[in-house]
Amino acid sequence: MLLHLGNDYMIPTKDVVMIADIESTDSEDTDDFLQIAKEEGFVKDFSKGKPKSFVITNETIYYSNISSKTLRKRMNFVNRLNRDH
């Protein structure tokens, strides 16, 4: 199953480790982590430069212009579909 991150980008739900809101992670450690990940090429920006959230997988961090709350709802919906079939 796939999680739609916005702007026609999708990733496998099985790869998602964490979904977080950009603005609520006002921690210096998180800012440092995201900056280092970006410098090392682990960040893909699917938000068109206007990130509201980020999704962490084992290998990549994706910026999305969709809120973390909406992405979590989508994940839960996809997981329920997967369970029901």
C-alpha positions, 0 to 999 in steps of 0.5 A: 500500500502507498501513502500519498505525500502530495504533489503526486508523490507516494511512498510505501506505507511499510517504509514509514518510521515516523510522521512529524509536523515541521512547526511542532518540532521546534527542537534544536536537536531536530533542526540539526538532524534535519539539516545534517540529513539534507546536507548528506542528501537524505532529504527529498522535498515533495512540498515544493518548498513549503513543508508542513510535515516530514516523513522518516523512512529507513533511508530517506526523509520526505518533506510534504506540504500535507499536515502530519495529522492528515498523513497519519489519518491516511496511514491509518486508513491504508492500514485498515484497508490492508487489515480488512483484505 
